[in-house]
Amino acid sequence: MTKAEIDNYSSILLLISTERCSVCVALDQRLKPWIQEKFPNLEYRKIKLEDFPILRGDLMVFSAPVILLFQNGREVFRKAGVFSLEQTFEEINRSMMG
């Protein structure tokens, strides 16, 4: 995946992970069903940094986990490191509704 491909979506949520990130696996297991239920038209992708190294610089992501929400090619939401998943759900909800 490239930044140009991300820009093609009207809305896309990315979970940036790494090969050895167990927190990323747990986040994916909670995010995916929540998005499918609340925002079925929101594209969701889990991306391993090892598979797309060019994205590190393009998205300024150098650790995991990171959650990014893009709308019409513009980043509107970012969470990185340690964060509350419930608060993250609320913030994504506001970003999608507003």
C-alpha distances in whole Angstrom, upper triangle without the diagonal:
4,7,8,6,7,11,11,12,16,15,12,13,11,13,12,14,15,17,20,20,22,22,18,19,22,20,18,21,22,20,19,22,23,20,21,25,25,22,21,19,17,13,13,10,11,8,10,10,12,9,7,10,9,8,12,13,11,12,15,14,16,17,17,17,16,15,14,15,14,16,16,14,16,16,19,19,18,20,20,22,25,25,27,25,28,28,24,24,27,25,22,25,26,23,22,26,27
4,5,5,6,9,10,12,15,15,13,14,12,14,13,15,17,19,22,22,24,24,20,22,25,22,20,24,25,22,21,25,25,22,23,27,26,23,23,20,18,15,15,12,13,11,13,12,13,11,8,10,8,7,10,11,8,10,13,13,16,18,18,18,16,16,14,15,13,15,15,12,14,14,18,18,18,20,20,22,26,26,28,26,29,28,24,25,27,25,22,25,26,23,22,26,26
4,5,5,6,9,11,13,13,11,13,11,14,13,16,18,21,24,23,25,24,21,23,25,22,21,25,25,22,21,25,25,22,23,26,25,22,22,20,17,15,15,13,14,12,14,13,16,14,10,12,9,7,10,10,7,8,11,12,15,18,18,18,16,15,12,13,10,13,12,8,10,11,15,16,15,18,19,22,25,25,27,25,28,26,23,24,26,23,20,23,24,20,20,24,24
4,5,5,7,10,12,13,12,15,14,17,17,20,21,24,27,26,29,28,24,26,28,25,23,27,27,24,23,26,26,23,24,27,26,23,22,20,17,15,16,15,17,15,17,16,19,16,13,15,12,11,14,13,10,11,15,16,19,21,22,22,19,18,15,15,12,13,11,8,11,13,16,18,18,21,22,25,28,28,30,28,30,29,25,26,28,25,22,25,25,21,21,24,24
4,5,5,7,11,12,10,13,12,15,15,18,20,22,25,25,27,26,22,24,26,23,21,24,25,21,20,23,24,20,21,24,24,20,20,17,15,12,13,12,14,13,16,16,18,15,12,15,13,11,15,15,12,13,16,17,20,21,21,21,18,17,14,14,11,13,11,9,12,14,17,18,18,21,22,25,28,27,29,27,29,28,24,24,26,24,21,23,24,21,20,23,24
4,5,6,9,9,7,9,9,13,13,16,19,21,24,23,25,24,20,22,23,20,19,22,22,18,18,21,21,17,19,22,21,18,17,15,12,10,11,10,13,12,15,15,17,15,13,15,13,10,14,14,11,10,14,15,18,19,19,18,15,14,11,10,8,9,9,7,9,10,13,14,15,17,19,22,25,24,25,23,25,24,21,21,23,20,17,20,21,17,17,20,20
4,6,8,9,9,12,12,16,16,20,22,25,28,26,28,27,23,25,27,24,22,25,25,21,21,24,23,19,21,24,22,19,19,16,14,12,14,14,16,15,18,18,21,19,16,18,15,13,16,16,12,12,16,17,20,22,21,21,18,16,13,11,8,8,6,4,8,10,13,15,16,19,21,24,27,26,27,25,27,26,22,22,24,21,18,20,21,17,16,20,19
4,7,9,9,13,14,17,18,22,24,26,29,28,30,28,25,26,28,25,23,25,25,22,21,23,23,19,20,23,22,18,17,14,13,11,13,14,17,17,20,20,22,20,17,20,17,15,19,19,15,15,19,20,23,25,24,23,20,18,15,13,10,10,7,7,11,13,15,17,19,22,24,27,29,28,29,27,28,28,24,24,25,23,20,21,22,18,17,20,20
4,5,6,10,12,15,17,20,23,26,28,26,28,26,23,24,25,22,20,23,22,19,17,20,19,16,16,19,18,14,14,10,9,8,10,12,15,16,19,20,23,20,18,21,19,16,19,20,16,16,19,20,23,24,23,22,19,16,13,11,8,7,6,7,10,12,13,15,17,20,22,25,27,26,26,24,25,24,21,20,22,20,16,18,19,15,14,17,17
4,7,10,13,17,19,22,26,28,30,28,29,28,24,26,26,23,21,24,23,19,18,20,19,15,16,18,16,13,13,10,8,9,12,14,17,18,22,23,26,23,21,24,22,19,22,22,19,17,21,21,25,26,24,23,20,17,14,10,8,5,5,7,9,11,12,14,17,20,22,26,28,26,26,24,24,23,20,19,20,18,15,16,16,13,11,14,14
4,7,10,14,16,19,23,25,28,25,26,24,21,22,23,19,18,20,19,15,15,17,16,12,14,16,14,10,11,8,6,6,9,11,15,16,20,20,24,22,20,22,21,18,20,21,18,16,19,19,23,23,21,20,17,13,11,7,6,4,6,8,9,10,10,11,14,16,19,23,24,22,22,20,20,20,16,15,17,15,11,12,14,10,8,12,13
4,6,10,12,16,19,22,24,21,23,21,17,19,20,16,14,17,17,13,12,15,14,11,13,15,14,11,11,9,6,5,6,8,11,12,16,17,20,18,17,19,18,15,17,19,16,14,17,16,20,20,18,16,14,11,8,6,5,7,9,9,10,10,10,11,12,14,17,20,22,20,20,18,19,19,15,15,16,15,11,13,15,12,10,14,15
4,7,10,13,16,19,21,18,19,17,14,15,16,13,11,14,13,10,10,13,12,9,12,14,13,11,12,11,7,6,5,6,9,10,14,15,18,17,16,18,18,14,16,18,16,13,16,14,17,17,15,13,10,7,6,4,6,9,12,11,12,10,10,9,10,11,13,16,18,16,17,14,16,16,12,12,14,12,9,12,14,11,11,14,16
4,6,9,13,16,18,15,17,15,11,13,15,11,10,14,13,10,11,14,14,11,14,17,16,14,15,14,10,8,6,5,6,7,10,11,15,14,13,15,15,11,13,15,14,11,13,11,14,14,12,10,8,6,5,6,8,11,14,12,13,11,12,10,10,11,12,14,16,16,17,15,17,17,13,14,16,15,12,15,17,14,14,18,19
4,6,10,13,14,12,13,11,8,10,11,8,7,11,11,9,10,14,13,12,15,17,17,16,16,17,13,11,8,6,5,6,8,10,13,13,13,15,16,12,13,16,15,12,14,11,13,12,9,7,6,5,7,9,12,15,18,16,16,13,14,12,10,10,10,12,14,13,15,13,16,16,12,13,16,15,13,16,18,16,16,20,21
4,7,10,12,10,12,11,8,11,13,10,10,14,14,12,13,17,17,16,18,21,21,19,20,20,16,14,11,8,6,5,6,7,10,11,10,11,13,10,10,13,13,10,11,8,10,8,6,6,5,6,8,11,13,17,19,17,17,14,16,13,11,10,9,11,14,14,16,15,18,18,15,16,19,18,16,19,21,19,19,23,24
4,7,8,6,9,9,6,8,11,10,9,13,14,13,14,18,18,18,20,22,23,22,22,22,19,17,13,10,7,6,5,6,9,10,11,12,14,12,11,15,15,13,13,10,10,8,5,5,7,9,11,15,17,20,23,20,20,18,19,17,14,12,11,11,13,15,17,16,19,20,16,18,21,20,18,22,24,22,22,26,27
4,6,5,9,10,8,10,13,12,12,15,17,16,17,21,22,21,23,26,26,25,25,26,23,20,17,13,10,8,5,6,7,9,10,11,14,13,11,15,16,15,15,11,10,8,6,8,10,13,15,18,20,24,26,23,23,21,22,20,17,15,13,12,15,17,20,19,22,23,20,22,25,24,22,25,27,26,26,30,31
4,6,9,11,9,10,13,14,13,16,18,18,18,22,23,23,24,27,28,27,27,28,25,22,18,15,11,10,7,8,7,9,12,13,16,15,14,18,20,18,18,15,13,11,10,11,14,16,18,21,23,27,29,26,27,24,26,23,20,19,16,16,18,20,22,21,24,25,23,24,28,27,25,28,30,29,29,33,34
4,6,9,9,9,12,13,14,16,18,18,19,22,23,24,25,28,29,28,29,30,26,24,20,18,14,13,10,11,10,13,15,16,19,18,17,20,22,20,20,16,14,11,10,11,14,17,20,23,25,29,31,29,29,26,27,24,21,19,16,14,16,19,21,20,24,25,22,24,27,27,26,29,31,30,30,34,35
4,5,5,7,9,10,11,13,15,15,17,20,20,21,23,25,26,26,26,27,24,22,18,16,12,12,10,11,12,14,16,16,19,17,16,20,21,19,18,14,13,10,7,7,11,14,17,20,23,26,29,27,26,23,24,21,18,16,13,11,13,15,17,16,20,21,19,20,24,23,22,25,27,26,27,30,32
4,5,5,7,9,10,11,13,14,16,18,19,20,22,24,25,25,26,27,24,23,19,17,13,14,12,14,15,17,19,20,23,21,20,23,24,22,21,18,17,13,10,9,13,15,18,21,24,28,30,29,28,25,26,22,20,17,15,13,13,15,16,15,19,20,18,20,23,23,22,25,27,27,27,30,32
4,5,5,6,9,10,11,12,14,16,17,18,20,22,22,23,24,25,22,21,17,16,13,14,13,15,16,18,19,20,23,20,19,22,23,20,20,16,16,12,9,7,11,12,16,19,22,25,28,27,26,23,23,19,17,14,12,10,10,11,12,11,15,16,15,16,20,20,19,22,24,24,24,27,29
4,5,5,6,9,10,10,12,15,15,16,18,20,20,20,21,22,19,18,14,12,9,10,10,12,14,15,16,17,20,17,16,20,20,18,18,14,14,11,7,6,9,10,13,16,19,22,25,24,23,20,21,17,15,12,11,10,11,12,13,12,15,17,14,15,19,19,17,20,23,22,22,25,27
4,5,5,6,9,10,11,13,15,15,17,19,20,20,21,22,20,18,14,13,9,11,11,14,15,16,18,19,22,20,19,23,23,21,21,18,18,15,11,9,12,13,16,18,21,24,27,26,26,23,23,20,18,16,15,14,14,15,15,13,17,19,16,17,20,21,19,21,24,24,24,27,29
4,5,5,7,9,10,12,13,15,16,18,19,20,20,22,20,19,15,14,12,14,14,17,19,19,21,22,25,22,22,25,25,22,23,19,20,16,13,10,13,13,17,19,22,25,28,27,26,23,23,20,18,15,15,14,13,13,13,11,14,16,14,15,18,19,18,20,23,23,23,25,28
4,5,5,6,8,11,11,12,14,16,16,17,18,20,17,16,12,12,10,12,13,16,18,19,19,21,23,20,20,23,23,20,20,17,18,15,11,8,10,9,13,15,18,21,24,23,23,20,19,16,14,12,12,12,11,11,11,8,11,13,11,11,15,15,14,16,19,19,19,22,24
4,5,5,6,9,10,10,12,14,15,15,16,17,15,14,10,9,7,10,12,15,17,17,18,20,22,19,19,23,22,19,21,18,19,16,12,10,11,10,13,14,17,20,23,22,22,20,20,17,16,14,14,15,15,14,14,11,14,16,13,13,17,17,15,17,20,19,19,22,24
4,6,6,7,9,11,12,13,15,16,16,18,16,16,12,12,11,14,15,18,20,20,21,24,26,23,23,27,26,23,24,21,22,19,16,13,15,14,16,17,21,23,26,25,26,23,23,20,19,17,17,17,17,16,15,12,14,17,15,14,17,18,16,18,21,21,20,23,26
4,6,6,6,9,11,11,12,14,15,17,15,15,12,13,12,16,17,20,22,22,23,25,27,24,24,27,26,23,24,21,23,20,16,13,14,13,15,16,19,21,25,25,24,22,21,18,17,15,16,16,15,14,12,9,10,13,11,10,14,15,14,15,18,18,18,20,23
4,6,5,6,9,10,10,11,12,14,12,12,9,10,10,13,16,18,21,21,21,23,24,21,22,24,23,20,22,19,21,19,15,12,12,10,12,12,16,18,21,21,21,18,17,15,14,13,15,16,15,14,12,9,10,12,10,8,12,13,11,12,16,15,15,17,20
4,6,5,6,9,10,10,10,12,10,10,7,9,9,13,16,19,21,20,20,23,24,21,23,25,24,21,23,21,23,21,17,15,15,12,14,14,16,18,21,21,21,19,19,17,17,16,17,19,19,17,16,13,14,16,13,12,15,16,13,14,18,17,16,18,21
4,5,5,6,9,10,10,13,12,12,10,12,13,17,19,22,25,24,24,27,28,25,26,29,28,25,27,24,26,24,20,18,18,15,17,16,19,20,23,24,24,22,21,19,20,19,20,21,21,19,17,13,14,17,14,12,15,17,14,14,18,18,16,18,22
4,6,5,6,8,9,12,11,12,11,13,14,18,20,23,26,25,25,28,29,25,26,29,27,24,26,24,26,24,20,17,17,14,15,15,17,18,22,22,22,20,19,17,17,17,19,20,19,17,15,11,11,13,11,8,11,13,11,11,14,15,13,15,18
4,5,5,5,6,9,7,9,8,11,13,16,19,22,24,23,23,26,26,23,24,27,25,22,24,22,25,23,20,17,16,13,13,12,14,15,18,19,19,18,16,15,16,16,18,20,20,18,16,13,13,15,12,9,12,13,10,10,13,13,11,13,16
4,6,6,5,8,8,9,9,12,14,18,21,24,26,24,25,28,28,25,27,29,27,24,27,25,27,26,23,20,19,16,17,15,17,17,20,21,22,21,20,19,20,20,22,24,24,21,20,16,16,18,16,13,15,16,13,13,16,16,14,16,19
4,6,6,10,10,12,12,15,17,21,24,27,29,28,28,31,31,28,30,32,30,27,29,28,30,28,25,22,21,18,19,17,19,19,22,23,24,22,21,20,21,21,23,25,24,22,20,16,15,17,16,12,14,16,13,12,16,16,14,15,18
4,6,9,9,12,12,16,18,21,24,27,30,28,28,31,31,27,29,31,29,26,28,26,29,27,24,22,20,17,17,15,17,16,19,21,21,20,18,17,19,19,22,24,23,20,18,15,14,15,14,10,11,13,10,8,12,13,10,11,15
4,5,5,9,10,14,16,19,23,25,28,26,26,28,28,25,27,28,26,23,26,25,28,27,24,21,19,16,15,13,14,13,16,18,18,18,16,16,18,19,22,24,24,21,20,16,16,17,14,11,13,13,10,9,12,12,8,10,13
4,6,8,9,13,16,19,23,25,28,26,25,28,28,25,27,29,27,24,27,26,29,28,25,23,21,18,17,15,15,15,17,19,20,20,19,18,20,21,24,26,26,24,22,19,19,20,17,15,16,17,13,13,16,15,12,13,17
4,6,9,13,16,19,22,25,27,25,24,27,27,24,26,28,25,23,26,25,28,28,25,23,21,18,16,13,13,12,14,16,17,17,17,17,20,21,24,27,27,25,24,21,21,21,18,16,18,17,14,13,16,14,11,13,16
4,6,10,13,16,19,21,24,22,21,24,24,20,23,24,22,19,22,21,25,24,22,19,17,14,12,10,10,10,12,13,15,14,14,14,16,17,20,23,24,22,21,18,18,19,15,13,15,15,11,11,14,12,9,12,14
4,7,10,13,16,18,21,19,18,21,21,18,20,22,19,17,21,20,23,22,20,18,16,13,12,10,10,10,12,13,14,14,15,15,16,17,19,22,24,22,22,19,20,20,17,15,18,17,13,14,17,14,12,15,17
4,7,10,13,16,18,17,16,19,19,16,18,21,18,16,19,17,20,19,17,15,13,10,10,9,11,12,14,14,16,14,15,14,14,15,17,19,20,19,19,16,18,18,15,14,17,16,12,14,17,15,13,17,19
4,6,10,12,15,13,13,16,16,13,16,18,16,14,17,15,18,17,14,13,12,10,10,11,12,14,16,15,16,15,16,15,15,15,16,18,20,19,20,17,19,20,16,16,19,18,15,17,20,18,16,20,22
4,7,10,12,11,11,14,16,13,14,17,16,14,16,14,15,14,11,10,10,9,10,12,14,17,19,17,18,16,18,16,14,14,14,16,18,18,19,16,19,20,16,16,20,19,16,19,21,19,19,22,24
4,6,9,8,8,10,12,10,11,14,14,12,14,11,13,12,10,10,10,10,11,13,14,18,19,17,18,16,18,17,15,15,14,16,18,19,20,18,21,22,18,19,22,21,18,21,23,21,21,25,26
4,5,5,7,9,11,10,10,14,14,13,14,11,11,11,9,10,11,12,13,16,17,21,22,20,21,19,21,19,17,16,15,15,18,19,21,20,23,24,20,21,25,23,21,24,26,24,24,28,29
4,5,5,6,8,7,7,11,12,11,11,9,8,9,8,10,10,13,13,16,18,21,22,19,20,18,20,19,16,16,14,15,18,20,22,21,25,25,21,23,26,24,22,26,27,25,25,29,30
4,6,6,9,10,9,13,14,14,14,12,11,11,11,13,14,16,17,20,21,24,25,23,23,22,24,23,20,20,17,18,21,23,25,24,28,28,25,26,29,28,26,29,31,28,29,33,33
4,6,9,9,11,14,14,14,16,13,14,14,14,15,15,17,17,20,20,23,24,21,23,21,24,23,21,21,19,20,23,24,27,25,28,29,25,26,30,28,26,29,31,28,28,32,33
4,6,6,8,10,10,11,13,11,12,13,13,15,14,16,15,18,17,21,21,18,19,18,21,20,19,19,18,19,23,24,26,25,28,28,24,26,29,26,24,27,29,26,26,30,30
4,5,6,8,9,10,11,10,10,12,13,15,15,17,16,19,19,22,23,19,20,19,22,21,19,19,18,19,22,24,27,26,29,29,25,27,30,28,26,29,30,27,28,32,32
4,5,6,6,9,10,10,11,14,15,17,16,17,16,18,18,21,20,17,18,17,21,20,18,20,18,20,24,25,28,27,30,29,26,28,30,27,25,29,30,26,27,31,31
4,5,5,6,8,7,9,12,13,14,12,13,12,14,14,17,18,14,15,14,17,17,15,16,15,17,21,22,25,24,27,26,22,24,26,24,22,25,26,23,23,27,27
4,6,6,5,5,6,9,11,13,11,13,13,16,16,19,20,17,17,15,18,17,14,15,13,15,19,20,23,23,26,25,22,24,26,24,22,26,27,24,25,28,28
4,5,5,7,8,12,14,16,14,16,14,17,16,19,20,16,16,14,18,17,15,17,15,17,21,23,26,25,28,27,24,26,28,25,24,27,27,24,26,29,28
4,6,8,11,14,15,16,14,15,13,14,13,16,16,12,13,12,15,16,14,16,16,19,22,23,26,25,28,26,23,25,26,23,22,25,25,22,23,27,26
4,5,9,11,12,13,10,11,9,11,11,14,15,12,11,9,12,12,10,13,12,15,19,19,22,21,24,22,19,21,23,20,18,22,22,19,20,24,23
4,6,9,12,13,10,12,11,14,14,17,18,15,14,11,14,13,11,12,11,14,17,18,21,22,24,23,20,22,24,21,20,24,23,21,22,26,25
4,6,8,9,7,10,10,13,14,18,20,16,15,13,15,13,10,11,9,11,15,16,19,19,22,21,18,21,22,20,19,23,23,21,22,26,25
4,7,9,9,12,13,17,18,22,23,20,19,16,19,17,13,13,10,11,14,17,20,20,24,23,20,23,25,22,22,26,26,24,26,29,29
4,6,7,11,13,17,19,22,24,22,21,17,19,16,13,11,8,8,11,14,17,18,21,20,18,21,23,21,21,24,25,23,25,28,29
3,5,9,11,15,18,21,24,21,21,17,18,15,12,10,7,7,10,12,15,15,18,18,15,18,21,19,18,22,23,22,23,26,27
4,7,10,13,16,20,23,21,20,16,17,14,11,8,6,6,8,10,12,12,16,16,13,15,18,17,16,19,21,20,21,24,25
4,6,10,13,17,19,17,16,13,13,10,7,6,4,7,9,10,12,12,15,14,11,14,16,14,13,17,18,17,18,21,22
4,7,10,14,17,15,14,11,11,8,6,5,6,9,11,10,12,10,13,13,9,11,13,11,10,14,15,13,14,18,18
4,7,10,13,11,10,7,8,6,5,7,9,12,14,13,15,13,16,14,11,12,14,11,10,13,14,11,13,16,16
4,7,10,9,8,6,6,5,7,9,12,16,17,15,16,14,16,15,11,12,13,10,8,11,12,8,9,13,13
4,6,6,5,4,6,7,9,12,15,19,21,19,20,18,19,18,15,15,16,13,11,13,13,10,10,13,13
4,5,5,7,7,9,12,16,18,22,24,22,22,20,21,20,17,16,17,14,11,13,13,9,9,12,11
4,6,8,10,13,15,19,21,25,27,25,26,24,25,23,20,20,21,18,15,17,16,13,12,14,14
4,7,9,12,14,17,19,23,25,24,25,24,25,24,20,21,21,18,16,18,18,14,14,17,16
4,6,9,11,15,17,21,23,22,23,22,23,21,18,19,19,16,14,17,16,12,13,16,14
4,6,8,11,14,17,20,18,20,19,20,18,15,16,17,13,12,15,14,11,12,15,14
4,7,11,14,17,19,17,18,17,18,16,13,14,14,10,9,12,11,7,9,12,11
4,7,10,14,15,13,14,14,15,12,9,11,12,8,7,11,10,7,10,13,12
4,7,10,12,11,13,12,14,12,9,12,13,10,9,13,13,11,13,16,16
4,7,8,7,9,10,12,10,8,11,12,10,10,14,14,13,15,18,18
4,6,7,10,11,14,13,10,14,16,13,14,17,18,17,19,22,22
4,6,10,11,15,14,12,16,17,16,17,20,21,20,22,25,25
4,7,9,12,12,11,14,16,15,16,19,20,20,22,25,25
4,6,9,8,8,11,12,12,13,16,17,17,19,21,22
4,5,5,6,9,10,11,12,14,15,16,18,20,21
4,5,5,6,9,10,10,12,14,15,16,18,20
4,5,5,6,9,10,11,13,14,15,17,18
4,5,5,6,9,10,11,12,14,15,16
4,5,5,6,8,10,10,12,14,15
4,6,5,6,9,10,11,12,14
4,6,5,6,9,10,11,12
4,5,5,6,9,10,10
4,5,5,6,9,10
4,5,5,6,8
4,5,5,6
4,6,5
4,6
4
